[in-house]
Amino acid sequence: MTAEVPVVSARSRRKDEHLDAAMATRPPEDEPTTFDDVSFVHGALPSIGVDDVRLGQVMFARPLAHPLYVNAMTGGTERSRKVNADLAAVARDADLPIASGSMATIFRDADAAGSFEILRKVNPRGIVFANINANCTADQALYAVDLLAADALQVHVNAAQELGMDEGDRSFGEWRPNIESICRRLEIPVIVKEVGFGISWNSARVLIDLGVSAIDVSGRGGTNFARIERYRRGGMAGRGFLDDWGQSTPEALIEIRDLCETAGVVLLGSGGVRSSLDVVRCLRLGARAVGVSGAFLSLLLHEGADRLSEVIAEWKYEITALFALLNCSTVDDLRETEICVTGGLRERLLARGIPIPQQGTHRITTEVGRKIDGLETR
Ligand SMILES: Cc1cc2nc3c(=O)[nH]c(=O)nc-3n(C[C@H](O)[C@H](O)[C@H](O)COP(=O)(O)O)c2cc1C
């Protein structure tokens, strides 16, 4: 008698491989990244304390307690169901939104749905984002959103990953019409996100015209799908043709923040976020909220869900402490803080003609207590 072997589609198997490959190709923790090119200027005399900091905001008409979310990762297999259950419990306890991994697999393998539905089951009242790829139709988008009773839909665009994957897509002509009809048909916000290569001004302009509510730049610097796909093929020797492709998260945020603000589109930051300081850097550079995938997954898989919860609690305190240190009560205040942009990021911005973020207007109080507002910064 042959034992019954569960049928696992190639797409679902790939999601399991991505978990291991993402861990195996993570950059070393102490390797500098573009985030290190953004530093804050220390003020020695803050006039507020941690109790004055208010990090809560309203996003997509829902209260957002913290400017942080667990970004898209997995689903589709038994193993990923367990990972999603753990991530959802951590997100629920920390009051953070959570995104599902790509749900496209359920349109080929209906049995895979449970590994995504678990996100809502474990976290019935939290903010949950469904996730599909840009090949999906508006009907499929509606189905995915219904399945999770999702608060928003992420549509990921991942051309570099597809082209670096043996079995990946080779043409993308359906993406724009699909995104447009998804935006038109859905009554909840549509977020278009990259998966680690960044979103440029020109791409953001197109997305805004297609009707998106939010853009998550998900830039280079953390999880690298060019390296992940190379790892899956067993070809890690040498450099791959896409290993250094794309814009870093700080570069992408700086490039599109004004465009998004003018268009009333919510800007989200993710890609390579390693610490509470990186979260605050993203917020300073224009993100309303910040997504983390690889760093949280690594903690979960290597040290367990309790440790991930502890680290998130530490980050929350540290984010509040950094706000107090910067004398900022809110995310809006933070936009006015003085930063210094150096190194490779400065060079890239200069080379591309993108204005280097200017510091907020200094407020200088003279010795006699006379306030001089509006003094131009250097
Ligand atoms: C194991 C793994 C699987 C992922 N799967 C998806 C996915 O299904 N859909 C998606 O939009 N992004 C996916 N991503 C990309 C992340 O959402 C994020 O954009 C990217 O990893 C950059 O963030 P990070 O550097 O914090 O990991 C995945 C990331 C990881 C680590």
The ligand as an ORCA input file, in Angstrom:
! r2SCAN-3c Opt
* xyz 0 1
  C      10.922     34.439      3.514
  C      10.353     35.650      2.848
  C       9.261     35.510      2.016
  C       8.682     36.629      1.405
  N       7.551     36.473      0.660
  C       6.899     37.570      0.216
  C       5.636     37.471     -0.394
  O       5.075     36.387     -0.518
  N       5.027     38.614     -0.823
  C       5.620     39.833     -0.676
  O       5.038     40.851     -1.034
  N       6.836     39.952     -0.120
  C       7.479     38.870      0.353
  N       8.684     38.998      0.964
  C       9.353     40.318      0.929
  C       9.127     41.143      2.182
  O       7.773     41.459      2.387
  C       9.967     42.437      2.134
  O       9.469     43.233      1.091
  C      11.444     42.165      1.879
  O      11.824     40.982      2.542
  C      12.347     43.284      2.376
  O      12.234     43.461      3.788
  P      13.294     42.872      4.834
  O      14.655     43.307      4.387
  O      12.850     43.411      6.165
  O      13.167     41.372      4.785
  C       9.261     37.909      1.605
  C      10.369     38.035      2.447
  C      10.906     36.947      3.075
  C      12.058     37.120      4.011
*
